[in-house]
Amino acid sequence: MRSRAGLPPRARITAALWQQLSAADRARFLREDLRAWEVHRHRIAPALAAAVGELRASGRLRIGAAEVVGAVPGDEEALPSR
């Protein structure tokens, strides 16, 4: 759903909140929280979202929550190089 201005409702809310922040709060956000915001605000491309949706609907892909409970150093030579 898009507004008359062409922005989805979430973008309008985000813009309104940003405009209400003081200059100090904006600076703090840019300094401390920008990277986390960028990671969480982006969505996947529509074609990829459709493919993931089809895989989930067919039962070939299940998505669940998890957490890393430990890690050990490994053989760096075993990792693929880029």
N, CA, C and O atoms as a CHARMM CRD file, in Angstrom:
* protein
*
  328
    1    1 MET  N      0.84900  -1.19000   0.00000 PROA 1      0.00000
    2    1 MET  CA     0.00000   0.00000   0.00000 PROA 1      0.00000
    3    1 MET  C      0.88600   1.24300   0.00000 PROA 1      0.00000
    4    1 MET  O      1.77000   1.37800   0.84600 PROA 1      0.00000
    5    2 ARG  N      0.65400   2.13400  -0.93200 PROA 2      0.00000
    6    2 ARG  CA     1.47100   3.33300  -1.02700 PROA 2      0.00000
    7    2 ARG  C      0.59800   4.57300  -0.85100 PROA 2      0.00000
    8    2 ARG  O     -0.59000   4.58200  -1.17500 PROA 2      0.00000
    9    3 SER  N      1.23200   5.61100  -0.33000 PROA 3      0.00000
   10    3 SER  CA     0.52400   6.87000  -0.13600 PROA 3      0.00000
   11    3 SER  C      0.47000   7.63300  -1.45600 PROA 3      0.00000
   12    3 SER  O      1.04900   7.21300  -2.45800 PROA 3      0.00000
   13    4 ARG  N     -0.21800   8.73500  -1.43700 PROA 4      0.00000
   14    4 ARG  CA    -0.25400   9.57900  -2.62500 PROA 4      0.00000
   15    4 ARG  C      1.12300  10.10000  -2.98000 PROA 4      0.00000
   16    4 ARG  O      1.40200  10.37400  -4.14800 PROA 4      0.00000
   17    5 ALA  N      1.98700  10.24000  -1.98500 PROA 5      0.00000
   18    5 ALA  CA     3.34000  10.73300  -2.23000 PROA 5      0.00000
   19    5 ALA  C      4.24700   9.63500  -2.78100 PROA 5      0.00000
   20    5 ALA  O      5.40800   9.89700  -3.09300 PROA 5      0.00000
   21    6 GLY  N      3.73400   8.41100  -2.90500 PROA 6      0.00000
   22    6 GLY  CA     4.52500   7.33600  -3.45400 PROA 6      0.00000
   23    6 GLY  C      5.35300   6.58500  -2.43300 PROA 6      0.00000
   24    6 GLY  O      6.11600   5.69100  -2.80100 PROA 6      0.00000
   25    7 LEU  N      5.22500   6.91900  -1.17200 PROA 7      0.00000
   26    7 LEU  CA     5.97900   6.24300  -0.12300 PROA 7      0.00000
   27    7 LEU  C      5.09100   5.25000   0.61100 PROA 7      0.00000
   28    7 LEU  O      3.92100   5.53400   0.87000 PROA 7      0.00000
   29    8 PRO  N      5.64100   4.08300   0.94800 PROA 8      0.00000
   30    8 PRO  CA     4.85200   3.15300   1.75900 PROA 8      0.00000
   31    8 PRO  C      4.62100   3.75100   3.14800 PROA 8      0.00000
   32    8 PRO  O      5.40400   4.59400   3.58500 PROA 8      0.00000
   33    9 PRO  N      3.56800   3.33500   3.84700 PROA 9      0.00000
   34    9 PRO  CA     3.26600   3.90300   5.16700 PROA 9      0.00000
   35    9 PRO  C      4.44200   3.85700   6.12700 PROA 9      0.00000
   36    9 PRO  O      4.65400   4.80800   6.88000 PROA 9      0.00000
   37   10 ARG  N      5.22100   2.76500   6.11900 PROA 10     0.00000
   38   10 ARG  CA     6.36000   2.65700   7.04300 PROA 10     0.00000
   39   10 ARG  C      7.36900   3.77800   6.80700 PROA 10     0.00000
   40   10 ARG  O      7.92200   4.32500   7.76100 PROA 10     0.00000
   41   11 ALA  N      7.61200   4.12500   5.53900 PROA 11     0.00000
   42   11 ALA  CA     8.56500   5.19000   5.22100 PROA 11     0.00000
   43   11 ALA  C      8.05800   6.53300   5.71700 PROA 11     0.00000
   44   11 ALA  O      8.83500   7.35600   6.20100 PROA 11     0.00000
   45   12 ARG  N      6.74800   6.75600   5.59700 PROA 12     0.00000
   46   12 ARG  CA     6.19200   8.02700   6.09900 PROA 12     0.00000
   47   12 ARG  C      6.38200   8.13400   7.60200 PROA 12     0.00000
   48   12 ARG  O      6.73900   9.19400   8.11600 PROA 12     0.00000
   49   13 ILE  N      6.14200   7.02500   8.31200 PROA 13     0.00000
   50   13 ILE  CA     6.29700   7.03700   9.77100 PROA 13     0.00000
   51   13 ILE  C      7.75200   7.27800  10.13500 PROA 13     0.00000
   52   13 ILE  O      8.05000   8.07600  11.02500 PROA 13     0.00000
   53   14 THR  N      8.65600   6.59300   9.45200 PROA 14     0.00000
   54   14 THR  CA    10.07900   6.74500   9.73800 PROA 14     0.00000
   55   14 THR  C     10.52300   8.17900   9.49500 PROA 14     0.00000
   56   14 THR  O     11.23900   8.75200  10.31600 PROA 14     0.00000
   57   15 ALA  N     10.10800   8.76500   8.38000 PROA 15     0.00000
   58   15 ALA  CA    10.47700  10.14300   8.07000 PROA 15     0.00000
   59   15 ALA  C      9.92500  11.09800   9.12800 PROA 15     0.00000
   60   15 ALA  O     10.60900  12.03500   9.54000 PROA 15     0.00000
   61   16 ALA  N      8.69100  10.85700   9.56200 PROA 16     0.00000
   62   16 ALA  CA     8.09100  11.72000  10.57600 PROA 16     0.00000
   63   16 ALA  C      8.86300  11.63200  11.89300 PROA 16     0.00000
   64   16 ALA  O      9.08400  12.64500  12.55600 PROA 16     0.00000
   65   17 LEU  N      9.26800  10.43000  12.26500 PROA 17     0.00000
   66   17 LEU  CA    10.04600  10.27400  13.50000 PROA 17     0.00000
   67   17 LEU  C     11.40000  10.96800  13.38800 PROA 17     0.00000
   68   17 LEU  O     11.84100  11.63000  14.32800 PROA 17     0.00000
   69   18 TRP  N     12.05500  10.81900  12.24600 PROA 18     0.00000
   70   18 TRP  CA    13.36300  11.45200  12.04100 PROA 18     0.00000
   71   18 TRP  C     13.24200  12.96900  12.17200 PROA 18     0.00000
   72   18 TRP  O     14.09200  13.61000  12.79000 PROA 18     0.00000
   73   19 GLN  N     12.19900  13.53400  11.59900 PROA 19     0.00000
   74   19 GLN  CA    12.01700  14.98000  11.64500 PROA 19     0.00000
   75   19 GLN  C     11.77700  15.48100  13.06500 PROA 19     0.00000
   76   19 GLN  O     12.05800  16.64000  13.36700 PROA 19     0.00000
   77   20 GLN  N     11.26500  14.62600  13.93100 PROA 20     0.00000
   78   20 GLN  CA    11.00000  15.02900  15.31400 PROA 20     0.00000
   79   20 GLN  C     12.24100  14.97200  16.20200 PROA 20     0.00000
   80   20 GLN  O     12.24500  15.53300  17.29700 PROA 20     0.00000
   81   21 LEU  N     13.29200  14.29800  15.73800 PROA 21     0.00000
   82   21 LEU  CA    14.50000  14.18700  16.55700 PROA 21     0.00000
   83   21 LEU  C     15.26500  15.50200  16.59000 PROA 21     0.00000
   84   21 LEU  O     15.29600  16.24800  15.61100 PROA 21     0.00000
   85   22 SER  N     15.86900  15.76200  17.71600 PROA 22     0.00000
   86   22 SER  CA    16.73100  16.94100  17.81300 PROA 22     0.00000
   87   22 SER  C     18.02100  16.67300  17.03800 PROA 22     0.00000
   88   22 SER  O     18.30800  15.53300  16.67300 PROA 22     0.00000
   89   23 ALA  N     18.78200  17.71800  16.79500 PROA 23     0.00000
   90   23 ALA  CA    20.05500  17.56200  16.08300 PROA 23     0.00000
   91   23 ALA  C     20.98900  16.63800  16.86100 PROA 23     0.00000
   92   23 ALA  O     21.71300  15.84300  16.26100 PROA 23     0.00000
   93   24 ALA  N     20.98000  16.73600  18.18000 PROA 24     0.00000
   94   24 ALA  CA    21.83300  15.87600  19.00600 PROA 24     0.00000
   95   24 ALA  C     21.40600  14.41900  18.90200 PROA 24     0.00000
   96   24 ALA  O     22.25300  13.53000  18.82300 PROA 24     0.00000
   97   25 ASP  N     20.09200  14.16300  18.90200 PROA 25     0.00000
   98   25 ASP  CA    19.60200  12.79000  18.78200 PROA 25     0.00000
   99   25 ASP  C     19.89100  12.21400  17.39500 PROA 25     0.00000
  100   25 ASP  O     20.20800  11.03200  17.26400 PROA 25     0.00000
  101   26 ARG  N     19.78300  13.04300  16.37200 PROA 26     0.00000
  102   26 ARG  CA    20.12000  12.57700  15.02000 PROA 26     0.00000
  103   26 ARG  C     21.59700  12.21100  14.94200 PROA 26     0.00000
  104   26 ARG  O     21.95800  11.17600  14.38200 PROA 26     0.00000
  105   27 ALA  N     22.44400  13.05800  15.50100 PROA 27     0.00000
  106   27 ALA  CA    23.88700  12.79400  15.48900 PROA 27     0.00000
  107   27 ALA  C     24.19900  11.51000  16.25200 PROA 27     0.00000
  108   27 ALA  O     25.02500  10.71300  15.80600 PROA 27     0.00000
  109   28 ARG  N     23.55600  11.30100  17.38400 PROA 28     0.00000
  110   28 ARG  CA    23.77200  10.09700  18.18000 PROA 28     0.00000
  111   28 ARG  C     23.33600   8.85700  17.39800 PROA 28     0.00000
  112   28 ARG  O     24.03200   7.84200  17.38800 PROA 28     0.00000
  113   29 PHE  N     22.17900   8.95200  16.74500 PROA 29     0.00000
  114   29 PHE  CA    21.70500   7.82800  15.94000 PROA 29     0.00000
  115   29 PHE  C     22.71300   7.50000  14.83800 PROA 29     0.00000
  116   29 PHE  O     23.07300   6.33800  14.65000 PROA 29     0.00000
  117   30 LEU  N     23.15900   8.50700  14.12300 PROA 30     0.00000
  118   30 LEU  CA    24.10400   8.28100  13.03400 PROA 30     0.00000
  119   30 LEU  C     25.41400   7.69100  13.54400 PROA 30     0.00000
  120   30 LEU  O     26.04000   6.88200  12.86000 PROA 30     0.00000
  121   31 ARG  N     25.82100   8.08900  14.72100 PROA 31     0.00000
  122   31 ARG  CA    27.07200   7.61200  15.31500 PROA 31     0.00000
  123   31 ARG  C     26.93200   6.20200  15.88100 PROA 31     0.00000
  124   31 ARG  O     27.82600   5.37700  15.69200 PROA 31     0.00000
  125   32 GLU  N     25.83200   5.91100  16.56800 PROA 32     0.00000
  126   32 GLU  CA    25.71800   4.67100  17.33800 PROA 32     0.00000
  127   32 GLU  C     24.80400   3.60300  16.73800 PROA 32     0.00000
  128   32 GLU  O     25.02600   2.41600  16.97600 PROA 32     0.00000
  129   33 ASP  N     23.80900   3.97900  15.98600 PROA 33     0.00000
  130   33 ASP  CA    22.78000   3.01800  15.58300 PROA 33     0.00000
  131   33 ASP  C     22.60500   2.84100  14.08300 PROA 33     0.00000
  132   33 ASP  O     21.84900   1.96800  13.65600 PROA 33     0.00000
  133   34 LEU  N     23.27600   3.63700  13.28200 PROA 34     0.00000
  134   34 LEU  CA    23.02800   3.61500  11.84000 PROA 34     0.00000
  135   34 LEU  C     23.27600   2.24600  11.23000 PROA 34     0.00000
  136   34 LEU  O     22.46000   1.77000  10.44100 PROA 34     0.00000
  137   35 ARG  N     24.38000   1.60600  11.57400 PROA 35     0.00000
  138   35 ARG  CA    24.69900   0.31400  10.95700 PROA 35     0.00000
  139   35 ARG  C     23.61900  -0.72200  11.26000 PROA 35     0.00000
  140   35 ARG  O     23.18700  -1.44500  10.36200 PROA 35     0.00000
  141   36 ALA  N     23.18500  -0.80000  12.50200 PROA 36     0.00000
  142   36 ALA  CA    22.13400  -1.75600  12.85700 PROA 36     0.00000
  143   36 ALA  C     20.84500  -1.43800  12.09900 PROA 36     0.00000
  144   36 ALA  O     20.16200  -2.35100  11.63400 PROA 36     0.00000
  145   37 TRP  N     20.51100  -0.17400  11.97100 PROA 37     0.00000
  146   37 TRP  CA    19.30700   0.22600  11.23800 PROA 37     0.00000
  147   37 TRP  C     19.41000  -0.20400   9.77700 PROA 37     0.00000
  148   37 TRP  O     18.45100  -0.74000   9.22300 PROA 37     0.00000
  149   38 GLU  N     20.56300   0.02400   9.14900 PROA 38     0.00000
  150   38 GLU  CA    20.72700  -0.33400   7.75000 PROA 38     0.00000
  151   38 GLU  C     20.56000  -1.83700   7.53600 PROA 38     0.00000
  152   38 GLU  O     19.97800  -2.26300   6.53800 PROA 38     0.00000
  153   39 VAL  N     21.06300  -2.62900   8.45800 PROA 39     0.00000
  154   39 VAL  CA    20.94100  -4.07700   8.34000 PROA 39     0.00000
  155   39 VAL  C     19.48100  -4.50200   8.42600 PROA 39     0.00000
  156   39 VAL  O     19.04500  -5.35600   7.65400 PROA 39     0.00000
  157   40 HSD  N     18.72900  -3.93100   9.33600 PROA 40     0.00000
  158   40 HSD  CA    17.36000  -4.37700   9.57700 PROA 40     0.00000
  159   40 HSD  C     16.31300  -3.75300   8.66600 PROA 40     0.00000
  160   40 HSD  O     15.22400  -4.31100   8.52500 PROA 40     0.00000
  161   41 ARG  N     16.60000  -2.63400   8.05200 PROA 41     0.00000
  162   41 ARG  CA    15.57100  -1.97300   7.25100 PROA 41     0.00000
  163   41 ARG  C     15.48200  -2.48800   5.82900 PROA 41     0.00000
  164   41 ARG  O     14.44400  -2.34000   5.18400 PROA 41     0.00000
  165   42 HSD  N     16.54000  -3.08300   5.33300 PROA 42     0.00000
  166   42 HSD  CA    16.54300  -3.53100   3.94400 PROA 42     0.00000
  167   42 HSD  C     15.78000  -4.83400   3.77600 PROA 42     0.00000
  168   42 HSD  O     15.79100  -5.69900   4.65200 PROA 42     0.00000
  169   43 ARG  N     15.14000  -4.95400   2.66800 PROA 43     0.00000
  170   43 ARG  CA    14.39800  -6.16100   2.33200 PROA 43     0.00000
  171   43 ARG  C     15.05400  -6.81100   1.12900 PROA 43     0.00000
  172   43 ARG  O     15.85200  -6.19300   0.42400 PROA 43     0.00000
  173   44 ILE  N     14.70500  -8.06300   0.91000 PROA 44     0.00000
  174   44 ILE  CA    15.28000  -8.75900  -0.23200 PROA 44     0.00000
  175   44 ILE  C     14.55100  -8.37100  -1.51300 PROA 44     0.00000
  176   44 ILE  O     13.43400  -7.85400  -1.47600 PROA 44     0.00000
  177   45 ALA  N     15.19400  -8.62500  -2.63500 PROA 45     0.00000
  178   45 ALA  CA    14.61200  -8.30500  -3.93700 PROA 45     0.00000
  179   45 ALA  C     13.30900  -9.07900  -4.13000 PROA 45     0.00000
  180   45 ALA  O     13.18700 -10.20400  -3.64400 PROA 45     0.00000
  181   46 PRO  N     12.33600  -8.49700  -4.83000 PROA 46     0.00000
  182   46 PRO  CA    11.05600  -9.16000  -5.02800 PROA 46     0.00000
  183   46 PRO  C     11.16300 -10.55600  -5.64500 PROA 46     0.00000
  184   46 PRO  O     10.44700 -11.46800  -5.23300 PROA 46     0.00000
  185   47 ALA  N     12.04900 -10.73200  -6.62700 PROA 47     0.00000
  186   47 ALA  CA    12.18800 -12.04600  -7.26200 PROA 47     0.00000
  187   47 ALA  C     12.69400 -13.08200  -6.25800 PROA 47     0.00000
  188   47 ALA  O     12.22200 -14.21900  -6.24400 PROA 47     0.00000
  189   48 LEU  N     13.64400 -12.69300  -5.42600 PROA 48     0.00000
  190   48 LEU  CA    14.15600 -13.60700  -4.41100 PROA 48     0.00000
  191   48 LEU  C     13.08700 -13.89600  -3.35900 PROA 48     0.00000
  192   48 LEU  O     12.95900 -15.03000  -2.89700 PROA 48     0.00000
  193   49 ALA  N     12.32500 -12.88000  -2.98200 PROA 49     0.00000
  194   49 ALA  CA    11.24100 -13.08000  -2.01700 PROA 49     0.00000
  195   49 ALA  C     10.21600 -14.07000  -2.55600 PROA 49     0.00000
  196   49 ALA  O      9.70300 -14.90600  -1.81200 PROA 49     0.00000
  197   50 ALA  N      9.91700 -13.97500  -3.85100 PROA 50     0.00000
  198   50 ALA  CA     8.96400 -14.90700  -4.46200 PROA 50     0.00000
  199   50 ALA  C      9.51700 -16.33100  -4.44800 PROA 50     0.00000
  200   50 ALA  O      8.79200 -17.28200  -4.15700 PROA 50     0.00000
  201   51 ALA  N     10.80400 -16.47200  -4.76500 PROA 51     0.00000
  202   51 ALA  CA    11.42300 -17.80600  -4.76600 PROA 51     0.00000
  203   51 ALA  C     11.42300 -18.40500  -3.36900 PROA 51     0.00000
  204   51 ALA  O     11.12300 -19.58600  -3.19600 PROA 51     0.00000
  205   52 VAL  N     11.76000 -17.59300  -2.37100 PROA 52     0.00000
  206   52 VAL  CA    11.74500 -18.07600  -0.98300 PROA 52     0.00000
  207   52 VAL  C     10.32600 -18.45800  -0.58000 PROA 52     0.00000
  208   52 VAL  O     10.12000 -19.47900   0.07600 PROA 52     0.00000
  209   53 GLY  N      9.35100 -17.65000  -0.96600 PROA 53     0.00000
  210   53 GLY  CA     7.95300 -17.95700  -0.65900 PROA 53     0.00000
  211   53 GLY  C      7.50700 -19.27500  -1.26000 PROA 53     0.00000
  212   53 GLY  O      6.81100 -20.05700  -0.61300 PROA 53     0.00000
  213   54 GLU  N      7.91000 -19.52100  -2.50900 PROA 54     0.00000
  214   54 GLU  CA     7.55000 -20.78000  -3.16100 PROA 54     0.00000
  215   54 GLU  C      8.20100 -21.96900  -2.45300 PROA 54     0.00000
  216   54 GLU  O      7.56500 -23.00300  -2.25300 PROA 54     0.00000
  217   55 LEU  N      9.46800 -21.81500  -2.07700 PROA 55     0.00000
  218   55 LEU  CA    10.16000 -22.89600  -1.36500 PROA 55     0.00000
  219   55 LEU  C      9.50700 -23.18000  -0.01800 PROA 55     0.00000
  220   55 LEU  O      9.35200 -24.33900   0.36800 PROA 55     0.00000
  221   56 ARG  N      9.12800 -22.13500   0.69000 PROA 56     0.00000
  222   56 ARG  CA     8.46200 -22.32500   1.97900 PROA 56     0.00000
  223   56 ARG  C      7.10800 -22.99500   1.79700 PROA 56     0.00000
  224   56 ARG  O      6.75800 -23.91000   2.54200 PROA 56     0.00000
  225   57 ALA  N      6.34600 -22.53700   0.80500 PROA 57     0.00000
  226   57 ALA  CA     5.01500 -23.10700   0.57100 PROA 57     0.00000
  227   57 ALA  C      5.09400 -24.58300   0.19300 PROA 57     0.00000
  228   57 ALA  O      4.20600 -25.36300   0.53600 PROA 57     0.00000
  229   58 SER  N      6.15100 -24.96400  -0.51000 PROA 58     0.00000
  230   58 SER  CA     6.29800 -26.35900  -0.93100 PROA 58     0.00000
  231   58 SER  C      6.87500 -27.24300   0.17100 PROA 58     0.00000
  232   58 SER  O      6.91400 -28.46700   0.03800 PROA 58     0.00000
  233   59 GLY  N      7.32000 -26.62100   1.25400 PROA 59     0.00000
  234   59 GLY  CA     7.91500 -27.38900   2.34000 PROA 59     0.00000
  235   59 GLY  C      9.39300 -27.69000   2.15700 PROA 59     0.00000
  236   59 GLY  O      9.99700 -28.37300   2.98400 PROA 59     0.00000
  237   60 ARG  N      9.97800 -27.18500   1.07900 PROA 60     0.00000
  238   60 ARG  CA    11.39200 -27.43000   0.82100 PROA 60     0.00000
  239   60 ARG  C     12.29400 -26.51500   1.62700 PROA 60     0.00000
  240   60 ARG  O     13.49700 -26.76000   1.71700 PROA 60     0.00000
  241   61 LEU  N     11.73300 -25.46000   2.21700 PROA 61     0.00000
  242   61 LEU  CA    12.50300 -24.52500   3.04000 PROA 61     0.00000
  243   61 LEU  C     11.71700 -24.22400   4.30500 PROA 61     0.00000
  244   61 LEU  O     10.55800 -23.81100   4.25200 PROA 61     0.00000
  245   62 ARG  N     12.35200 -24.43400   5.41700 PROA 62     0.00000
  246   62 ARG  CA    11.75700 -24.04900   6.70500 PROA 62     0.00000
  247   62 ARG  C     12.68300 -23.03600   7.35600 PROA 62     0.00000
  248   62 ARG  O     13.90400 -23.19500   7.34000 PROA 62     0.00000
  249   63 ILE  N     12.10200 -22.00500   7.92000 PROA 63     0.00000
  250   63 ILE  CA    12.86800 -20.95300   8.56900 PROA 63     0.00000
  251   63 ILE  C     12.54900 -20.98400  10.05300 PROA 63     0.00000
  252   63 ILE  O     11.38300 -21.03500  10.44200 PROA 63     0.00000
  253   64 GLY  N     13.58500 -20.95400  10.87800 PROA 64     0.00000
  254   64 GLY  CA    13.38200 -20.98300  12.31700 PROA 64     0.00000
  255   64 GLY  C     14.41900 -20.13200  13.02300 PROA 64     0.00000
  256   64 GLY  O     15.41300 -19.70800  12.43300 PROA 64     0.00000
  257   65 ALA  N     14.16900 -19.89700  14.27300 PROA 65     0.00000
  258   65 ALA  CA    15.09500 -19.11700  15.09200 PROA 65     0.00000
  259   65 ALA  C     16.19900 -20.02100  15.62500 PROA 65     0.00000
  260   65 ALA  O     15.99300 -21.21400  15.84900 PROA 65     0.00000
  261   66 ALA  N     17.35300 -19.43900  15.81800 PROA 66     0.00000
  262   66 ALA  CA    18.48900 -20.18600  16.35800 PROA 66     0.00000
  263   66 ALA  C     19.44200 -19.21000  17.02800 PROA 66     0.00000
  264   66 ALA  O     19.29700 -17.99400  16.91300 PROA 66     0.00000
  265   67 GLU  N     20.39900 -19.75700  17.71700 PROA 67     0.00000
  266   67 GLU  CA    21.43500 -18.91600  18.30200 PROA 67     0.00000
  267   67 GLU  C     22.74300 -19.69200  18.30000 PROA 67     0.00000
  268   67 GLU  O     22.74900 -20.92200  18.35200 PROA 67     0.00000
  269   68 VAL  N     23.83800 -18.96900  18.23900 PROA 68     0.00000
  270   68 VAL  CA    25.15100 -19.58800  18.30900 PROA 68     0.00000
  271   68 VAL  C     25.47300 -19.76700  19.78200 PROA 68     0.00000
  272   68 VAL  O     25.45900 -18.80400  20.54900 PROA 68     0.00000
  273   69 VAL  N     25.76200 -20.99000  20.17400 PROA 69     0.00000
  274   69 VAL  CA    26.04900 -21.26700  21.58400 PROA 69     0.00000
  275   69 VAL  C     27.53300 -21.47500  21.84000 PROA 69     0.00000
  276   69 VAL  O     27.96000 -21.56900  22.99100 PROA 69     0.00000
  277   70 GLY  N     28.30800 -21.54500  20.78800 PROA 70     0.00000
  278   70 GLY  CA    29.74200 -21.69100  20.96800 PROA 70     0.00000
  279   70 GLY  C     30.44700 -21.69500  19.62900 PROA 70     0.00000
  280   70 GLY  O     29.83100 -21.87700  18.57900 PROA 70     0.00000
  281   71 ALA  N     31.74300 -21.49100  19.68900 PROA 71     0.00000
  282   71 ALA  CA    32.55600 -21.50200  18.48000 PROA 71     0.00000
  283   71 ALA  C     33.98200 -21.84800  18.87300 PROA 71     0.00000
  284   71 ALA  O     34.43200 -21.53900  19.97600 PROA 71     0.00000
  285   72 VAL  N     34.67200 -22.48300  17.96900 PROA 72     0.00000
  286   72 VAL  CA    36.08200 -22.81200  18.19400 PROA 72     0.00000
  287   72 VAL  C     36.86800 -22.37800  16.97100 PROA 72     0.00000
  288   72 VAL  O     36.33900 -22.37000  15.86000 PROA 72     0.00000
  289   73 PRO  N     38.12800 -22.01600  17.16900 PROA 73     0.00000
  290   73 PRO  CA    38.95000 -21.64800  16.01200 PROA 73     0.00000
  291   73 PRO  C     39.05000 -22.82700  15.05300 PROA 73     0.00000
  292   73 PRO  O     39.12100 -23.98100  15.47500 PROA 73     0.00000
  293   74 GLY  N     39.05500 -22.52600  13.77500 PROA 74     0.00000
  294   74 GLY  CA    39.13400 -23.58300  12.77300 PROA 74     0.00000
  295   74 GLY  C     40.33800 -23.40800  11.88000 PROA 74     0.00000
  296   74 GLY  O     41.14100 -22.49100  12.05300 PROA 74     0.00000
  297   75 ASP  N     40.44600 -24.28700  10.94100 PROA 75     0.00000
  298   75 ASP  CA    41.52000 -24.25800   9.97400 PROA 75     0.00000
  299   75 ASP  C     41.16800 -23.22000   8.90600 PROA 75     0.00000
  300   75 ASP  O     40.26100 -23.43900   8.10200 PROA 75     0.00000
  301   76 GLU  N     41.87500 -22.10400   8.89600 PROA 76     0.00000
  302   76 GLU  CA    41.55400 -21.03900   7.94500 PROA 76     0.00000
  303   76 GLU  C     41.76300 -21.47800   6.50900 PROA 76     0.00000
  304   76 GLU  O     41.14100 -20.92200   5.60400 PROA 76     0.00000
  305   77 GLU  N     42.62600 -22.46400   6.27400 PROA 77     0.00000
  306   77 GLU  CA    42.85300 -22.94700   4.92700 PROA 77     0.00000
  307   77 GLU  C     41.64500 -23.69500   4.39600 PROA 77     0.00000
  308   77 GLU  O     41.50200 -23.83900   3.18200 PROA 77     0.00000
  309   78 ALA  N     40.77800 -24.17300   5.26600 PROA 78     0.00000
  310   78 ALA  CA    39.59200 -24.89800   4.83700 PROA 78     0.00000
  311   78 ALA  C     38.51300 -23.96800   4.31800 PROA 78     0.00000
  312   78 ALA  O     37.57900 -24.41500   3.65200 PROA 78     0.00000
  313   79 LEU  N     38.62900 -22.67700   4.61400 PROA 79     0.00000
  314   79 LEU  CA    37.62900 -21.71300   4.16500 PROA 79     0.00000
  315   79 LEU  C     37.86800 -21.34400   2.70900 PROA 79     0.00000
  316   79 LEU  O     39.01500 -21.21800   2.28200 PROA 79     0.00000
  317   80 PRO  N     36.79900 -21.17000   1.94500 PROA 80     0.00000
  318   80 PRO  CA    36.98400 -20.76100   0.54300 PROA 80     0.00000
  319   80 PRO  C     37.55600 -19.35200   0.47800 PROA 80     0.00000
  320   80 PRO  O     37.17900 -18.48800   1.26900 PROA 80     0.00000
  321   81 SER  N     38.44700 -19.12500  -0.44400 PROA 81     0.00000
  322   81 SER  CA    39.01300 -17.78400  -0.59700 PROA 81     0.00000
  323   81 SER  C     38.14100 -16.98200  -1.53400 PROA 81     0.00000
  324   81 SER  O     37.44000 -17.54100  -2.37800 PROA 81     0.00000
  325   82 ARG  N     38.18700 -15.69300  -1.38900 PROA 82     0.00000
  326   82 ARG  CA    37.39700 -14.79900  -2.24500 PROA 82     0.00000
  327   82 ARG  C     38.30500 -14.04100  -3.16000 PROA 82     0.00000
  328   82 ARG  O     37.83700 -13.23300  -3.96300 PROA 82     0.00000
